[in-house]
Structures are given as structure tokens and as C-alpha cells.
Amino acid sequence: MPYSKQLLETHPWAGHVDREVLSACIEACVECTQACTACADACLSEDDLQNLRRCVRLDLDCADICAVTTRVLSRQTAYDAPTSKGQLEACRESCATCAKECESHAEMHEHCRLCAEACRRCERACEQLLQAMK
């Protein structure tokens, strides 16, 4: 069982949304943070760095947004729906943008393919959580 789910289950407040969906989104954000960070680093080592500049920038932006989203979603006390929903929407959009960029390099760079997959998973997890919050 992921730590995020275990920690959510130990929280004294019952929560505002299904903990399975919330935990899945937190885990997807954590994985996407790592994938984007690793992809940006790998891009910096590629010979065609000039063609990967936008990818590096979007990877780093997405990693930062996913990391913040993880922290916001992990806080249950004094839950604020507009803040959480806004953060989720930003994360979903950042993941979609980063995935699209990485997909354009996926045939040439395996790290971009893997990063795009992690971004798409996170994008879907954010969408599922947003739907569960309605």
C-alpha cells in the first residue's frame, strides 16, 4: 500500500473525497516529479541539446508543479476546495503540455518516452480527482 494512502487513512478527518482517488493522484504526482526531473537531466546530456531546450524547460516546470500539487493534496486540515482544484487544474495542464513535448522526442530519446507516459498518467489522475471533487 502506498505511503500516501496509509497516511491519508491515519488522518483524523474523514476527508472531502475518496481516499483511493486522492492517493492515486498524489502517487502519480510524485512519479511525474521524478520522471520530469530525470528527463530534464538526461536531455541536458544529449548531443542535440539545442532541440531539447523547450523539453528541459517544460520538464522542470512540470516537476515543480507536480511537487507543489503533491504537498497541497497531502494537506487535509482546513481543506480549501478552490485552492486544491486550481492547483489540480494547473498540474493537469502542465502535464499535458510536457507530455506533448516529450512525445515529440520519444522516438529519438527513451527518457522522453517514459516521461511522456508519466505525465499522461498524472494528467489522468488529476482529471479523475477533479471529477471526484464535483
SULLINNOR-V60042 format. One record per backbone hydrogen bond with DSSP energy under -0.5 kcal/mol. CO is the residue of the C=O (numbers start at 1). NH is the residue of the N-H. If there is no record, write none. Layout:
CO;NH / CO;NH
This chain:
2;6 / 3;7 / 4;8 / 5;9 / 6;10 / 7;11 / 8;11 / 18;22 / 19;23 / 20;24 / 21;25 / 22;26 / 23;27 / 24;28 / 25;29 / 26;30 / 27;31 / 28;32 / 29;33 / 30;34 / 31;35 / 32;36 / 33;37 / 34;38 / 35;39 / 36;40 / 37;41 / 38;42 / 39;43 / 40;44 / 41;45 / 42;45 / 43;46 / 46;49 / 48;51 / 48;52 / 49;52 / 49;53 / 50;53 / 52;56 / 53;57 / 54;58 / 55;59 / 56;60 / 57;61 / 58;62 / 59;63 / 60;64 / 61;65 / 62;66 / 63;67 / 64;68 / 65;69 / 66;70 / 67;71 / 68;72 / 69;73 / 70;74 / 71;75 / 72;75 / 74;76 / 76;79 / 79;81 / 80;84 / 81;85 / 82;86 / 83;87 / 84;88 / 85;89 / 86;90 / 87;91 / 88;92 / 89;93 / 90;94 / 91;95 / 92;96 / 93;97 / 94;98 / 95;99 / 96;100 / 97;101 / 98;102 / 99;103 / 100;104 / 102;105 / 102;106 / 103;106 / 105;108 / 105;109 / 109;112 / 109;113 / 110;114 / 111;115 / 112;116 / 113;117 / 114;118 / 115;119 / 116;120 / 117;121 / 118;122 / 119;123 / 120;124 / 121;125 / 122;126 / 123;127 / 124;128 / 125;129 / 126;130 / 127;131 / 128;132 / 129;133 / 131;134
